[in-house]
């Protein structure tokens, strides 16, 4: 009698084990990672002056909590707080291959922005994709021939990604 029930339980265990094994979990870290893909410059028509710079950045995040919605205005995401922005980039100006951070008063010149909420509605929250940042050229007293940017992002759990540095980007002013 016990043998009969045991034989009936074997298929049930195999089916349950199959469902457990088929459930995909994200193998990507919940701490975001980014990499620099490239850039595109837009120049004024008729002039040899750069007016816009588009940076393409690849990202991965295992729990998908990249981005903020317009309703994310409570601490630590309210205006004036450290994490109101979730993209951070600082400029380095280059002249003849020598780079230094652009300074405005006592602060390093930076570009900060908010990425919109990218978290998927699906059960598996891991995401990967491309973010395009739109920057206007910043001219310092140095009048650089190229710039570099150091960029990182922060997710809603306040995990900070790795920091990437673009290669030299030639600029015309």
N, C-alpha and C positions, 0 to 999 in steps of 0.2 A: 504494500500500500504506500509506504514512504517512497519507494522507488518510483512509483507512478507519479506522485506529486513532484518529485525531484526532476523527472524527465520533462514535466510540463513547465517547470520553473526555468529550465535552461534557456529556452527560446525567449522568455520574458527578460531575462538578464542580458542576453545578447542584444535584444532590441534596445533596451535601456542604455547599455554601454555604447551602442552605435550612435544614439542621439547625443550622448554626452561627448563622445569623441568628435562629432561633426560640428559641435558648437565652436565657432571660430572666436578666438580671443585675439586682440591686437597684440602683436609682438613689438610694436613701436613704443618707445618710452613716453610716459605722460609729460616729460619735459620737452618742449618744442626744440626742434633743430632746424637750422636754416642754412642755405648755401646760395651763393651769388650766381645767377644765370647769365646776366648781361645787361646792357643798357642801350638806349636809343636817345639821340639828341635831336631836338627840333630847333632850327635857326630862324631868325627873322627873315622874311623874304627880301631879297635885294641887299641884305647886309650879311656880313660874316660874323654875326653875333649869336651865341646860343641863348635861347629863350626858355626852353623846357628840357628837363632830363627825366626820362622814364627808366627806373631800375626794376629789373625782374628778379624776384627772390623766390626760391623753392622752399617750401616748408613741410614738415611732418610733425604730427602731434598724436600720441597714442590715445589720449582721452578726448581729443577734439574740442577742447575748451579755449580755442583761439578766438579772439574778437570780443567786442562789446556791443551791446544793443544801445539804442538811444535812451532806453530806460535805465541803463547802468549809470546812475548818478549819485548813489550813496557811497560812503567811504568804503574802500579806498579809491573809488573811481570818480569822485566828484571833481568839478573844476577846481584847479589849484592843487589837488592832491598829486602825489608822485605818480600814481597809476591811472590818472585821467587818460593819458595816452598809453598805447601798448606797442608802438613802434618808435624806436629811438635811433637816431643817426647823428653822428657828429662829423663835421667837415674838417679835412686837412687840405690846406692849399699848398700847391707845389710850384716851385720855380726852379728850372734846370735840375730836376730830380731831387731837390731838397724839400721836404714837407714839414709843415708846422700847423698846429691847430689854429683855426680862425678864432680870434678872441674879440668879443664885444664887451667892452668894460672889463668886468672880472669874470665873465662867463664865456665858456666855449660856445661858438655858434653851432646850433643843432637844428635838426628837423625832427619834429615829433608829430605823430599822427595816430588816429584811432582806426583800427581795422574793424569792420563790421563783424558781428557774430557769425561764425562759420560752422558752428556745431551742428552735425547732421541729426535728423530725427530718428535715424535707424538705431538698432540695438548696438551695433558695433560703432563706437564713436570715433575710432581712429581716422584721421584725415591726412591727406597730402594734397599739395597743389602749388599754385604760383600766385604770389602777391606782386602787384605792380605799384610802385611808389612814384608819384609825380612831384618833382622838385623844381623849383625855380633856382637859377644860378645865384649864388651869393658872392658878391665881389668884396673882397677885403682890401685893405690898403696894399697888399702884396701884388695885386693883379696877377693871379696865377696863370700858368700855362696848362696846368692840369689840377685835378682834385682827386682825393680819395675819401671814401666814407666808411666809418665804422658803424655797423648796424646790428641791432638785436631786437627781439620781440619779447613780450611778457604775456603769458596766458592768464585766464581769470583766476586760477589758483595761485597766481603770482610766481609761477615758475619762469625763470629767465632762460632764454635760449642761449646758445653759443653766440659769440660775437664774430661777425664776418667783416673783413676789410676788402673793399672793392680794389681792383687793380687801378692803375693810373687812368683817369678819364680826361682826355684832352679837352680843354675849354677855350672858347674865343669870346673876348669881351670888346 
